[in-house]
């Protein structure tokens, strides 16, 4: 009985060690991350609207778009 137990443990050991683990994603280098961030920013800038609400006053006019002021 003891021999059977030892044989079973010896046979099951290598099988238990061969579990299928998911392969970890390759790590991204700092350079690749910067390149990806710059590409993303360029794409967002390309698709960005041309109107920018932060450069307008309360009337919706830009400082250089003043209507003619009567003197």
C-alpha positions as CSV (number, residue, x, y, z in Angstrom):
1,X,0.0,0.0,0.0
2,X,2.8,2.4,0.9
3,X,4.6,1.6,-2.4
4,X,1.5,2.4,-4.3
5,X,1.1,5.8,-2.5
6,X,4.7,6.7,-3.2
7,X,4.4,5.7,-6.9
8,X,1.3,7.7,-7.3
9,X,2.9,10.8,-5.7
10,X,5.9,10.4,-8.0
11,X,3.8,10.0,-11.0
12,X,1.5,13.0,-10.2
13,X,4.2,15.4,-9.3
14,X,5.4,16.4,-12.8
15,X,1.8,16.4,-14.1
16,X,0.8,18.9,-11.4
17,X,3.7,21.1,-12.3
18,X,2.5,21.4,-15.9
19,X,-0.5,23.5,-15.3
20,X,-1.3,25.9,-18.1
21,X,-0.8,29.4,-16.9
22,X,-1.7,32.4,-19.1
23,X,1.4,33.9,-20.7
24,X,2.0,37.3,-19.2
25,X,1.8,40.2,-21.7
26,X,5.2,41.4,-22.7
27,X,6.1,44.5,-20.8
28,X,6.0,47.8,-22.6
29,X,9.1,49.8,-22.5
30,X,9.0,53.5,-21.5
31,X,9.9,54.5,-25.0
32,X,7.0,52.5,-26.5
33,X,4.6,54.0,-23.9
34,X,5.7,57.5,-24.8
35,X,5.3,56.8,-28.5
36,X,1.8,55.4,-27.9
37,X,0.8,58.4,-25.8
38,X,2.1,60.9,-28.4
39,X,0.2,59.0,-31.2
40,X,-3.0,59.1,-29.1
41,X,-2.6,62.8,-28.4
42,X,-2.0,63.5,-32.0
43,X,-5.1,61.6,-33.0
44,X,-7.1,63.5,-30.4
45,X,-5.8,66.8,-31.6
46,X,-6.6,66.0,-35.2
47,X,-10.2,65.2,-34.2
48,X,-10.6,68.1,-31.7
49,X,-13.2,70.8,-32.4
50,X,-11.8,74.1,-33.5
51,X,-13.9,76.1,-31.1
52,X,-12.4,76.4,-27.7
53,X,-14.7,77.7,-25.0
54,X,-11.9,78.8,-22.7
55,X,-10.6,81.5,-25.0
56,X,-14.0,83.4,-25.2
57,X,-15.5,86.0,-22.9
58,X,-19.0,86.1,-21.4
59,X,-20.5,87.2,-24.7
60,X,-18.9,84.3,-26.6
61,X,-16.5,86.6,-28.4
62,X,-12.7,86.2,-28.6
63,X,-10.7,89.2,-27.5
64,X,-9.6,90.0,-31.1
65,X,-13.1,89.7,-32.4
66,X,-14.5,92.8,-30.8
67,X,-17.3,94.5,-32.6
68,X,-16.7,98.0,-33.6
69,X,-16.9,100.3,-30.6
70,X,-18.7,103.6,-31.2
71,X,-16.7,106.6,-29.9
